[in-house]
Amino acid sequence: MMRFAGKRALVTGAGSGIGAAVARLLEAEGAEVIAADLEGTDVAYLVSDAASFVTGSVFVIDGGLTAA
């Protein structure tokens, strides 16, 4: 079932733990995921693990989301 097909989701803390699990789940359910984490290398590693994603619709934001 693709409950989130055609939707976009911003997941903070996506580099590990619950954030990584949520990013994988949303992507598997059809969402286009924007994965953000203060440690961009963690998110980049998550995304490079192609076996953990179904469609490959994941984009990475390296660093915080606050305004400068």
C-alpha positions in Angstrom: 0.0 0.0 0.0 1.4 3.4 -1.0 -0.3 5.6 1.6 2.0 8.6 1.0 2.3 8.5 -2.8 2.5 12.0 -4.2 3.4 13.5 -0.8 6.6 15.1 0.4 8.0 14.6 3.9 10.8 16.5 5.7 12.4 14.2 8.3 14.8 15.8 10.8 17.3 13.6 12.6 17.3 11.3 9.7 21.0 10.3 10.1 20.2 7.6 12.7 17.8 6.0 15.0 14.1 6.9 14.8 14.6 9.6 12.2 16.3 7.1 9.9 13.6 4.5 10.4 10.9 7.1 9.7 12.7 8.2 6.5 12.8 4.6 5.3 9.2 3.9 6.2 7.9 7.1 4.5 9.9 6.4 1.4 8.7 2.8 1.3 5.1 4.1 1.5 5.6 6.3 -1.6 6.7 9.7 -0.1 9.4 11.9 -1.6 11.6 12.3 1.5 13.8 15.2 2.4 16.3 13.8 5.0 18.0 16.4 7.3 20.5 15.9 10.0 23.2 18.0 11.7 25.7 15.3 10.6 25.2 15.3 6.9 27.6 12.4 6.5 25.2 10.2 8.5 22.3 11.0 6.1 24.5 10.6 3.1 25.5 7.1 4.3 21.8 6.2 4.9 20.9 7.3 1.4 23.8 5.5 -0.2 22.5 2.3 1.3 20.3 1.7 -1.7 19.0 -1.6 -0.4 17.1 0.2 2.3 15.1 2.3 -0.1 12.5 1.3 -2.6 12.2 4.2 -5.1 15.2 6.3 -4.4 13.2 9.5 -3.8 15.3 10.7 -1.0 17.1 14.1 -0.9 19.7 15.2 1.8 20.0 18.4 3.7 23.4 18.6 5.5 23.3 20.7 8.6 20.6 22.6 10.6 17.4 24.1 9.3 17.6 27.4 11.2 17.9 30.7 9.4 21.4 32.3 9.6 
